[in-house]
Amino acid sequence: MDFFTPIVDDPYWFGQIAAANALSDVYAMGGVPKTAMNLVAFPIKDMDISVLRQIIQGGLDKMREAGVVLVGGHSVEDKELKYGLSVTGFIHPDRILTKKNLKTGDRLILTKPLGTGIINTAIKGGLASRGIIETVTRLMATLNRDAAEIMKDYPVHACTDITGFGLLGHIAEMIIDTELSVTLISKTIPIIPETLEYAGMGLVPAGTYNNREFRECMVDFAPSVDRLVQDVLFDPQTSGGLLICVDRENADELIEKLKEKGMDNAAIIGDVATEPKERIVVT
């Protein structure tokens, strides 16, 4: 279940993004979403009902794209607009992917670029270009379905989707209590164009600072890693990509398959190691 307040001005696109974000949790566990229920909070006294219709239509179209059936939902009157889904998916119990079970030597693959939190802050401030608004909107509305289908054919040991805790926050969840570590190569991590520029202007959401405060105790940055890049790695994402932990020997082939399906930004961003235990090293 996942829902949130609008992050774009267009209600139809907001509906698509919220739906894609909710569906992603099932894809990240290797499952196939099948049914969903709408979750709506709407200020009926202050906003025209046509706005809600467009949001619902956007969500419904994204569900149809995913092959998901809408089976109902629940709505409440609220001063602040919110929308999302409660999703049910199917998977064989023996094939469930979790955040744990990483193996030493595994490669980490990220399927979407980072930066949606910073870009959305720029959008709210009226400073984002029309081109980057369209780029990030379509990116957030893109399902993780293709990536989930492709990774089923490879020895994937763990997976998660990158959302509110940021890349480093979600990796921290993967390695805590595991006796393992992760080394990230910052130059290989895909970042949405203009993200660093906006970060340099101070357009960094509060969630980024919260994520840093919570997890920086587990992260070792090399002196060469710029502070703005660090902010991007802590940046809370909306409908981010999958972080796939795959056997080293299969990583390059998996990247090729992802790119063949249009995931041009997919990249190998790091490795799983044994030392230093329960640390994230960013070089």
Summary of the structure (lengths in Angstrom):
residues: 283
radius of gyration: 18.5
end to end distance: 35.0
largest distance: 58.0
contacts: 995
relative contact order: 0.20
helix: 42%
strand: 23%
